[in-house]
Structure formats: C-alpha cells, structure tokens
Amino acid sequence: MTQRIVLITGGSEGMGLAAAETFLAMGDQVVITGRNQEKMDKVSSRYSNIHTITSDISNRNDRTKLFAEIKKVFGHIDIFFANAGLGRFKPFTEISEDDFDFIVDVNYKGLFFSLQAALELMPDRSRIIVNASWTHHRALEGASLYSSTKAAAGYLVKALAHELSDRKINVNAISPGLINTAQFNEEMIGEKASNNHKMRIPAARFGEPQDIAGVVAFLASDQASYINGQEIIIDGGLTSVH
Ligand SMILES: NC(=O)c1ccc[n+]([C@@H]2O[C@H](COP(=O)([O-])OP(=O)(O)OC[C@H]3O[C@@H](n4cnc5c(N)ncnc54)[C@H](OP(=O)(O)O)[C@@H]3O)[C@@H](O)[C@H]2O)c1
C-alpha cells in the first residue's frame, strides 16, 4: 500500500495534533501547519516524521508557500483535514470590523482558499474533512460571529460534495461539541460553568481531542466511502438535549 499524504491545518495542538498522531499511527505521512514556530518545533522534536510548515491560513502568501512546498516535497494530498480555526465571543453589537475580519479571514476565507489550493493537488477519490462546530446549530450568547463562519463552513461542505462528485472526492464536516483544548477548556471557564455545561451533556463530560481524531480517521477511510456532504456532530449528545 502506498503511504497516504495527510495535510492538517492547525495541527500543532488540540484536535489537529490528535488527528496527526492518529494518522501517524496508521502509517500515513502527516503534514501539519500552524502560525507559532515554537509550537511547531515542539511537535518536530516529539515526532521527527511529522512534516511541519509554519503558515498562517489567513495569509495569502503563506497559503501560496504552503501548497508550493507540499507540491515540491510530496507532489499531492490524499487527505485534507481543514481544521485551523478560532473564535472571538462577544455580543453582536460589540463586534468590530477588525474582529470580523480576523475571524472570517481564518475560519472562512482561509478555509475557502486553502480548500481551493489543496484541490489542485488532490487526486480523484481523495478526502476532505472540515472542522466546523456544534455551535451553529444553536443560538448561543456571544457566538454570532464565530458560529456564522462555521455555518458557512457547513454549507461549503455540501456545495463541494456536489461540485466534486465527478472527481469522486468525498467532502464532510465534523462538528465537535465542548472539547478540552488550548482555545477552550474546562479550566478556562471555571468549575461552575463547566458543571453547568456537563449537566446538559448526556455523556456528562467534555470531549477530548482523541474523541474527534478517531472520527476524522474514519471519514478518511474506505469504510466511509459512501458518506459524503455530511456534518457529523461529535458532542456526547449535547445538541440532542440542549
Ligand atoms: N475546542 C472546542 O470546543 C471546539 C468546538 C468546536 C469546534 N472547534 C474547532 O476545532 C478546530 C480546532 O480547534 P482546537 O479546539 O483543537 O484548538 P487549539 O487546540 O487551540 O488548536 C488550534 C490549532 O490551530 C492553529 N491555528 C490557529 N489559527 C491558525 C491560523 N490562522 N493558521 C494556521 N493555523 C492556525 C493553532 O496553532 P497556532 O496558534 O500556532 O497558529 C493550533 O495548532 C477549530 O476550527 C475550532 O473552531 C473547537
């Protein structure tokens, strides 16, 4: 079997890194991106066989360099986990144009154009998995900006599943619930808020990055060849009862 080339944007920690470790354990060649050089160096020193490329998904030049390097070193991409994303949570009336540009540039524009560039390197029957979020399925306080970018990502998945059907490229989203990572975790929000959340999660706990990584690996596998244009919510049951 030839080694699969897996690109994970935002792979230096959290769900991206957990997915990188999972693909690595399956014998795949993993390429990760992230903005912060120190975080990339930390991954490199732990996993000498993960190829790291320091790159900001919201920066056009970085995207150009990223895909040029992948083309030069690996020639193609078999699996693209479009994972990089972040949030700024504020009341709608307090969101500035700078907030808007910052979040949209990463979560939507960066996603949009990195998918477009990646597709130039993706052969027929390759796979795309986009990291969206449970949040766009519920009206949540302070989440209008973040969640609307994730809703856009969710739509993109459907549109691309349709447009890429002639290339047999499956495009799916995963939508994590409350997952303990650097950008959002129980410690950050405090015990009281964390317990309030847990009371509404049938699994009675926050998720861990590994809860997500297995589903990403599954969507990239032959077993998932008939799953296309879907959004899989991985939230311990939160959206079923929230
Ligand atoms: N945690 C949750 O509860 C939750 C729930 C639903 C959805 N999500 C989504 O899950 C995805 C992964 O988040 P996470 O929670 O695993 O976060 P995380 O642990 O903070 O990791 C985020 C990763 O993305 C990278 N990153 C951030 N901005 C980037 C940019 N502009 N260009 C390239 N890389 C960038 C970070 O590295 P650098 O900082 O070095 O760039 C890091 O490697 C995001 O799309 C997020 O919206 C999270």
The ligand as an ORCA input file, in Angstrom:
! r2SCAN-3c Opt
* xyz 0 1
  N     -12.397     23.273     21.360
  C     -13.683     23.235     21.095
  O     -14.521     23.077     21.994
  C     -14.174     23.355     19.676
  C     -15.511     23.054     19.423
  C     -15.986     23.085     18.121
  C     -15.131     23.394     17.090
  N     -13.829     23.690     17.338
  C     -12.955     23.949     16.179
  O     -11.933     22.970     16.161
  C     -10.808     23.454     15.432
  C      -9.533     23.145     16.213
  O      -9.576     23.832     17.442
  P      -8.963     23.284     18.806
  O     -10.024     23.479     19.820
  O      -8.355     21.941     18.597
  O      -7.898     24.437     19.067
  P      -6.402     24.520     19.575
  O      -6.029     23.414     20.478
  O      -6.286     25.919     20.043
  O      -5.586     24.350     18.225
  C      -5.740     25.238     17.163
  C      -4.665     24.946     16.139
  O      -4.875     25.807     15.018
  C      -3.698     26.570     14.789
  N      -4.117     27.841     14.212
  C      -4.853     28.826     14.767
  N      -5.017     29.833     13.914
  C      -4.362     29.486     12.773
  C      -4.135     30.111     11.535
  N      -4.601     31.338     11.284
  N      -3.419     29.468     10.591
  C      -2.911     28.229     10.844
  N      -3.082     27.584     11.997
  C      -3.795     28.213     12.957
  C      -3.024     26.647     16.170
  O      -1.632     26.911     16.107
  P      -1.054     28.423     16.140
  O      -1.699     29.106     17.297
  O       0.411     28.253     16.271
  O      -1.429     29.011     14.825
  C      -3.276     25.229     16.660
  O      -2.380     24.316     16.067
  C     -11.085     24.930     15.184
  O     -11.537     25.104     13.851
  C     -12.216     25.259     16.169
  O     -13.018     26.308     15.729
  C     -13.337     23.700     18.620
*
